[in-house]
Amino acid sequence: MATEKVVSVALVGAAHIHTPQFVRMVKERPGINVKAVWDHDAGRAAKYAGELGSRVATDLETIWSDPEIAGAVIYSETDRHIDLVPAAAAAKKHIFAEKPLAGTAKESFAMADAIERAGVIFTTGYFMRTLPEHLFLKEQIAKGSFGKITRVRGSTCHNGSLGGWFDTDYRWMADPKIAGVGAFGDLGTHTLDVMMWLLGGIEAATAEIRAVTDRYPGCDETGEALLKFQSGVIGTLAAGWLDVDNPLTLLISGTEGHAAIFKGQFYFKSDKVPNADGKEPWKDLPPAGVHPIAQFLDALEGKPHDNLVKPAEAAARVAVMEAAYEGAKTNAWVKVAQK
């Protein structure tokens, strides 16, 4: 009787708020073994190694040089990506690195180049690409159901600052020197990814980004950006940790179609699609895709998997965010850095 092949990975950094989700997921996958856990915080490494039944790696070189370890799952603080991601690529380890890829466009493009040169599998945590509504929009935009798209609005907000989500274990995520961004960049990058995935590159950005409660000194808590897409589409992006509700998460308007996601319901209007009158929620949607970390593990196991986020795509999102933050400082449009 054949024994199922087990793929070994390493958890490289365990600081991110999504680390527990990864631990729960990997425990349910008999084909994946977390052979080692590394973190600069020895107590954190020991905690997750214990939960996973893994060994603690006190030296990263023991991970990079281990031929049995196929991939690195990087949930470290963002400012540590600049060392960890290129090292993983140089060691020919496949890479899942939580978003954002880095704090600056320059660092992100350099990382993307290193990953691409290494030829390893890569993705990051842009889970919104997997939502049925967004998958449907991708199809309909490709079919031309919206005509010429003129504008897009996206909003990703929660009450993280109001609720003190980052007071203790994840305090670093509210320190832009470590996280690379504040609340606007942390949450906004998710919807920014969807908007760029659907509508292409962005040439310039500006924004208004600010703190309100100052619960986390030095960290912004809310913001809204204005975006010029290369296609001519006008975009706005709202994000932050100060919202008690976020009813309108996405709106796309074109000369022949319109779509909106309101209170979790998807509304779609297009004369090119039968029965798409926008009056009632549209239910004919594709099934949800696979979560990005599961996509990554599927790819490592050689299983069919959804489209992974390309390194250059991850870097491009950082570049737009960098321009938006600079625009907020200078009260001016800022050209988005290109690779």
C-alpha positions as CSV (number, residue, x, y, z in Angstrom):
1,M,0.0,0.0,0.0
2,A,1.5,3.3,-1.1
3,T,2.2,5.9,1.6
4,E,1.0,9.4,0.9
5,K,3.9,11.8,0.4
6,V,4.3,14.4,3.1
7,V,5.7,17.9,2.2
8,S,7.7,19.7,4.9
9,V,7.6,23.4,5.5
10,A,8.9,25.8,8.1
11,L,7.1,28.5,9.9
12,V,9.5,31.4,9.7
13,G,8.2,34.1,12.0
14,A,5.0,33.7,14.0
15,A,4.2,37.3,14.9
16,H,1.3,38.0,12.5
17,I,-2.3,38.0,13.6
18,H,-3.1,35.3,11.0
19,T,-0.6,32.8,12.4
20,P,-3.2,31.0,14.5
21,Q,-5.3,30.5,11.4
22,F,-2.4,28.9,9.6
23,V,-1.8,26.6,12.6
24,R,-5.4,25.5,12.6
25,M,-5.4,24.9,8.9
26,V,-2.1,22.9,8.7
27,K,-3.2,20.6,11.5
28,E,-6.0,19.5,9.3
29,R,-3.7,18.6,6.4
30,P,-2.0,15.2,6.7
31,G,0.1,15.9,3.7
32,I,1.8,18.9,5.2
33,N,4.4,18.7,8.0
34,V,5.7,21.8,9.8
35,K,9.2,20.6,10.5
36,A,10.6,23.7,12.2
37,V,9.5,26.9,13.7
38,W,11.7,30.0,13.9
39,D,11.0,33.3,15.5
40,H,13.3,36.0,16.9
41,D,11.1,35.8,20.0
42,A,12.1,32.4,21.6
43,G,8.9,32.2,23.6
44,R,6.7,32.7,20.6
45,A,8.7,30.1,18.6
46,A,8.3,27.6,21.5
47,K,4.6,28.2,21.7
48,Y,3.8,27.5,18.1
49,A,6.3,24.7,17.8
50,G,4.5,23.0,20.7
51,E,1.1,23.4,19.1
52,L,2.4,22.0,15.8
53,G,4.6,19.3,17.2
54,S,7.6,20.8,15.5
55,R,11.2,21.5,16.5
56,V,12.3,25.0,17.4
57,A,14.9,26.3,15.0
58,T,17.3,28.7,16.8
59,D,19.3,29.3,13.7
60,L,17.7,30.1,10.4
61,E,20.5,28.4,8.5
62,T,19.2,25.1,9.7
63,I,16.0,25.8,7.8
64,W,17.6,27.2,4.7
65,S,20.1,24.3,4.4
66,D,17.5,21.5,5.1
67,P,16.7,19.7,1.8
68,E,13.5,18.3,3.3
69,I,12.0,21.7,3.9
70,A,10.3,22.7,0.7
71,G,8.7,25.9,1.7
72,A,8.8,28.8,4.1
73,V,5.6,30.3,5.5
74,I,6.6,33.8,6.6
75,Y,4.4,35.4,9.3
76,S,7.0,37.6,10.8
77,E,6.8,41.3,11.4
78,T,6.9,43.2,8.1
79,D,10.2,44.9,8.7
80,R,11.9,41.4,8.9
81,H,10.7,40.5,5.4
82,I,13.7,42.4,3.8
83,D,16.0,39.7,5.3
84,L,13.8,36.6,5.4
85,V,12.3,36.7,1.9
86,P,15.5,37.0,-0.1
87,A,17.2,34.4,2.1
88,A,14.3,32.0,1.5
89,A,14.5,32.6,-2.2
90,A,18.3,32.1,-2.3
91,A,17.8,28.8,-0.5
92,K,15.2,27.8,-3.2
93,K,12.4,27.5,-0.6
94,H,8.9,28.2,-1.9
95,I,7.5,31.3,-0.2
96,F,4.3,32.4,1.4
97,A,4.9,35.8,2.9
98,E,2.0,37.7,4.5
99,K,1.1,41.1,3.1
100,P,2.5,43.7,2.7
101,L,5.6,42.4,1.0
102,A,7.6,45.2,2.5
103,G,7.4,48.8,3.7
104,T,8.7,50.5,0.6
105,A,8.3,50.0,-3.2
106,K,12.1,49.8,-3.6
107,E,12.4,46.9,-1.1
108,S,9.3,45.2,-2.5
109,F,10.5,45.3,-6.1
110,A,14.0,44.0,-5.0
111,M,12.3,41.1,-3.2
112,A,10.1,40.3,-6.2
113,D,13.1,40.2,-8.4
114,A,14.9,37.8,-6.0
115,I,11.8,35.5,-5.9
116,E,11.4,35.5,-9.7
117,R,15.1,34.8,-10.2
118,A,14.9,31.9,-7.8
119,G,12.0,30.4,-9.7
120,V,10.2,29.4,-6.6
121,I,6.4,29.3,-5.9
122,F,5.2,32.4,-4.2
123,T,1.9,33.9,-3.0
124,T,0.6,36.3,-0.3
125,G,-2.5,36.7,1.7
126,Y,-4.8,38.5,-0.7
127,F,-7.9,36.4,0.2
128,M,-10.4,38.8,-1.4
129,R,-9.6,37.4,-4.8
130,T,-11.3,34.2,-3.8
131,L,-14.7,35.7,-3.0
132,P,-17.5,34.6,-5.3
133,E,-18.6,38.2,-6.1
134,H,-15.0,39.2,-7.0
135,L,-14.6,36.1,-9.2
136,F,-17.8,36.9,-11.0
137,L,-16.7,40.5,-11.5
138,K,-13.5,39.3,-13.0
139,E,-15.4,37.2,-15.5
140,Q,-17.9,40.0,-16.4
141,I,-15.3,42.7,-16.9
142,A,-13.4,40.3,-19.2
143,K,-16.6,39.8,-21.2
144,G,-17.2,43.5,-21.5
145,S,-20.5,43.5,-19.5
146,F,-19.7,46.9,-18.0
147,G,-18.8,48.7,-21.2
148,K,-16.2,51.3,-20.5
149,I,-15.6,51.3,-16.8
150,T,-15.4,54.8,-15.4
151,R,-15.0,54.5,-11.6
152,V,-14.5,52.1,-8.7
153,R,-15.0,52.5,-5.0
154,G,-13.6,50.1,-2.4
155,S,-13.9,50.1,1.4
156,T,-12.3,47.8,3.9
157,C,-12.8,48.8,7.5
158,H,-13.3,47.4,11.0
159,N,-13.2,48.6,14.6
160,G,-9.7,47.3,15.4
161,S,-8.5,50.5,17.0
162,L,-11.8,51.1,18.8
163,G,-11.8,47.5,20.1
164,G,-8.1,47.5,21.0
165,W,-7.2,44.6,18.7
166,F,-3.6,45.5,18.8
167,D,-3.1,46.3,22.4
168,T,-1.1,43.2,23.4
169,D,0.1,40.3,21.3
170,Y,-0.1,42.2,18.0
171,R,1.0,45.6,19.1
172,W,3.7,45.7,16.4
173,M,1.0,45.9,13.7
174,A,0.1,49.4,15.0
175,D,3.7,50.6,14.7
176,P,4.4,51.7,11.2
177,K,8.1,51.5,11.7
178,I,7.7,47.7,12.1
179,A,4.5,47.1,10.1
180,G,5.5,49.4,7.2
181,V,2.1,51.0,7.2
182,G,-0.7,52.0,9.7
183,A,-4.4,51.1,9.6
184,F,-5.0,52.5,6.2
185,G,-2.3,50.4,4.5
186,D,-2.9,47.3,6.6
187,L,-6.5,46.9,5.6
188,G,-6.6,48.9,2.4
189,T,-4.1,46.7,0.6
190,H,-6.7,43.9,0.5
191,T,-9.2,45.9,-1.5
192,L,-6.5,47.7,-3.4
193,D,-5.4,44.2,-4.6
194,V,-8.9,43.4,-5.8
195,M,-9.3,46.7,-7.6
196,M,-5.9,46.3,-9.4
197,W,-6.6,42.6,-10.1
198,L,-9.9,43.7,-11.8
199,L,-8.9,46.9,-13.4
200,G,-5.1,46.9,-13.9
201,G,-2.3,49.2,-12.8
202,I,-2.4,52.6,-11.2
203,E,-0.4,55.6,-12.3
204,A,-0.8,58.1,-9.5
205,A,-2.4,58.4,-6.1
206,T,-3.1,60.8,-3.3
207,A,-4.9,60.5,0.0
208,E,-6.1,61.9,3.3
209,I,-4.8,59.6,6.1
210,R,-5.0,60.4,9.8
211,A,-5.2,59.2,13.4
212,V,-8.4,60.0,15.4
213,T,-8.3,58.4,18.8
214,D,-4.4,58.1,19.1
215,R,-4.8,54.8,20.8
216,Y,-1.7,53.8,19.0
217,P,0.6,56.8,19.0
218,G,2.3,57.4,15.7
219,C,-0.1,55.1,13.8
220,D,-2.8,56.3,11.4
221,E,-6.3,54.9,12.0
222,T,-8.3,55.8,8.9
223,G,-7.9,57.2,5.4
224,E,-9.3,57.5,1.9
225,A,-7.2,57.5,-1.3
226,L,-8.0,58.8,-4.8
227,L,-6.5,56.7,-7.5
228,K,-5.8,57.3,-11.2
229,F,-5.8,53.9,-13.0
230,Q,-3.7,53.6,-16.1
231,S,-6.9,52.8,-18.0
232,G,-8.5,56.1,-17.1
233,V,-10.7,54.6,-14.4
234,I,-11.1,56.9,-11.3
235,G,-10.8,55.0,-8.0
236,T,-11.4,55.7,-4.4
237,L,-10.2,53.5,-1.5
238,A,-11.3,53.8,2.1
239,A,-9.7,51.8,4.9
240,G,-9.2,51.9,8.6
241,W,-9.8,50.6,12.1
242,L,-12.4,53.1,13.3
243,D,-15.6,51.8,11.7
244,V,-18.5,50.3,13.5
245,D,-19.9,49.1,10.2
246,N,-18.8,48.9,6.5
247,P,-21.9,48.4,4.4
248,L,-20.7,49.3,0.9
249,T,-17.5,47.3,0.3
250,L,-17.2,47.6,-3.5
251,L,-18.8,49.6,-6.3
252,I,-18.0,49.4,-10.0
253,S,-19.6,51.7,-12.6
254,G,-19.4,51.6,-16.4
255,T,-21.1,52.9,-19.4
256,E,-23.1,49.7,-19.8
257,G,-23.1,48.1,-16.4
258,H,-23.0,48.6,-12.6
259,A,-22.3,46.4,-9.6
260,A,-22.2,47.0,-5.9
261,I,-21.7,44.8,-2.8
262,F,-23.9,46.2,-0.1
263,K,-24.4,44.6,3.4
264,G,-23.1,41.4,2.0
265,Q,-25.5,41.3,-0.9
266,F,-24.3,41.6,-4.5
267,Y,-26.2,43.8,-7.0
268,F,-25.5,43.6,-10.7
269,K,-27.0,45.5,-13.6
270,S,-26.0,45.1,-17.3
271,D,-28.1,45.1,-20.5
272,K,-25.7,42.6,-21.9
273,V,-26.6,39.9,-19.3
274,P,-30.1,38.4,-19.1
275,N,-32.1,39.3,-16.0
276,A,-29.3,41.5,-14.6
277,D,-31.5,44.5,-13.8
278,G,-29.9,45.3,-10.4
279,K,-33.2,45.3,-8.6
280,E,-32.6,42.2,-6.5
281,P,-29.4,40.5,-5.2
282,W,-27.7,38.6,-7.9
283,K,-27.3,34.9,-6.9
284,D,-25.7,33.3,-10.0
285,L,-22.1,33.4,-8.7
286,P,-19.2,31.0,-9.0
287,P,-18.1,29.0,-5.9
288,A,-15.6,30.6,-3.6
289,G,-11.9,30.0,-4.4
290,V,-9.4,28.5,-2.0
291,H,-7.8,30.6,0.7
292,P,-4.3,31.8,-0.3
293,I,-2.4,29.8,2.3
294,A,-4.3,26.7,1.2
295,Q,-3.5,27.5,-2.4
296,F,0.1,27.7,-1.5
297,L,0.1,24.3,0.3
298,D,-1.9,22.8,-2.6
299,A,0.8,24.0,-5.0
300,L,3.5,22.5,-2.8
301,E,1.7,19.2,-2.8
302,G,1.3,19.2,-6.6
303,K,-2.5,19.6,-6.4
304,P,-4.6,21.8,-8.6
305,H,-4.6,25.3,-7.2
306,D,-6.1,28.7,-8.0
307,N,-4.0,31.5,-9.5
308,L,-1.3,32.6,-7.1
309,V,-0.4,36.2,-6.5
310,K,2.7,37.0,-8.6
311,P,5.7,38.6,-6.8
312,A,5.5,41.7,-9.0
313,E,1.8,42.1,-8.2
314,A,2.5,42.1,-4.5
315,A,5.3,44.7,-5.0
316,A,3.0,46.9,-7.1
317,R,0.4,47.1,-4.3
318,V,3.2,48.4,-2.0
319,A,4.1,51.0,-4.6
320,V,0.6,52.3,-4.7
321,M,0.3,52.5,-1.0
322,E,3.6,54.3,-0.8
323,A,2.3,56.9,-3.2
324,A,-0.9,57.3,-1.3
325,Y,0.9,57.9,2.0
326,E,3.3,60.4,0.3
327,G,0.3,62.1,-1.2
328,A,-1.3,62.5,2.2
329,K,1.9,64.1,3.5
330,T,2.4,66.5,0.6
331,N,-1.3,67.1,-0.3
332,A,-0.5,66.3,-3.9
333,W,-0.7,63.6,-6.5
334,V,2.2,61.2,-6.4
335,K,3.3,59.1,-9.3
336,V,3.3,55.4,-8.5
337,A,6.8,53.8,-8.7
338,Q,7.1,51.2,-11.4
339,K,9.4,48.1,-11.5
